[in-house]
């Protein structure tokens, strides 16, 4: 297995042999997808559009039906895609890729596969997170070598860069309830994961904590109790709840943390 992604209804697995599996979490039905291409490098799920997008190392993005596994279309991008996401409202497919010459790009396509634009960047993205505003615009946060960049998905005009972290960012998630981007990163000290950063919509730093001390007051004088951490093994990060969903198992499955801490 090379990649895993999940949502409230489905889990999708990608493999070295150019296959993928869609697991329905309610019915336990497993749908096999045979892509007949290269190794699966990344994938994303959209419940809003009922599709999964799967990128393979030969530069093809397959858009497949979540419920049947049928291929809807193939997008020939001719780049190796390392990260991919589907935006919430408009269904833009945003990718991080590099060409044969080593140039790196953030690219945007419509859900129908039409190329919109791309922007050259200095490094391949480690992760891309998307969310929508109340006015219906789609935004992305892109982690480029520890620097979080923000942009409206359609225009790819990145805002000034925010905060280079002392450790590797291992996970970014957006909380719809709190309208906040949650960033977890590894502090390479005693092999512990004990750092946590919470951002408001466009990068205003609200919380930065090494030990999860519940003592930070925010501009609106309330503490975000929806996010909880239970520390074990000398305060290493054990559980993160975002909107009631424990996201830490995704860290483990994707091998994004040091195995020695678990």
Residue, then its C-alpha position, 0 to 999 in steps of 0.5 A: x500500500x502506498x497511500x490511504x485516504x478516508x472520509x465519513x463514508x469511505x476509505x480508499x487505498x492505493x497500491x504499488x501495482x496500479x490498483x486501488x480499493x474503495x471500502x464503504x465504511x457502512x456496508x463494508x463493501x470493497x470495490x477494486x479499481x484496476x488502473x493499468x498504469x503506474x504506482x499510485x502516488x496520491x488520491x483524494x475523496x469528494x463526497x460532494x461530487x461522489x468521486x475519488x481522484x487517483x494519481x499515478x506516477x506516469x502522470x495520469x489522474x483517474x476520476x472514478x465513481x465512489x459508489x461503483x468504481x467506474x472510471x469517469x475520465x482520465x486527465x493526462x497531466x504528463x507530470x508526476x503528481x505527489x499531492x492532490x485534493x478536490x475543493x469543496x464547492x467548485x470541485x477544482x482538482x489541485x495538484x503538486x507535481x514535478x516535470x522531468x526537468x525537475x520544475x515543481x508546480x501547483x496546478x488547478x483543473x476543473x472536475x471535468x479535467x480542463x486545465x485552468x492554470x499552474x504556478x511554479x514553486x520551489x519545492x514539491x508540496x508535502x500536503x494540500x488542504x482545502x476549505x470553502x468560505x461562507x460566500x462559496x469560494x474555495x481556498x487551499x493551504x499548501x505545505x511547501x517544505x515547512x512553509x504554509x502558503x494560502x491561496x484561493x484555489x482558482x487563482x493560485x495567488x499565494x499570500x505571504x508565507x507563514x511560519x517556518x516550523x522547527x520540525x517537519x509538518x506531519x499533518x494539516x487538517x481544516x476544521x469546518x466548525x472552528x473555521x481553523x487550520x490545524x497543523x501538527x508537526x514533529x519536534x525532533x527531540x527524544x523522538x516525540x511528537x509534542x508540538x501543535x499549532x492552530x491557525x485561523x482562516x488566513x494564518x493568524x497564529x492562535x495557539x502554539x504549544x509544546x505540552x498542550x497546556x490549556x492556558x491560552x486565551x484567544x482574541x474572542x476569550x474562549x478556548x477551543x475545547x473541541x480539540x483535545x489531546x491525551x498525552x502518553x509516553x512522556x507527553x508525545x502526541x497520542x490523539x487529535x480530535x478535529x470535529x469529533x474525528x480522531x485524525x491521528x490514525x491517518x498519521x500512522x497509516x501514511x507512515x508520516x511519523x516515526x514508528x519508534x514512538x508508537 
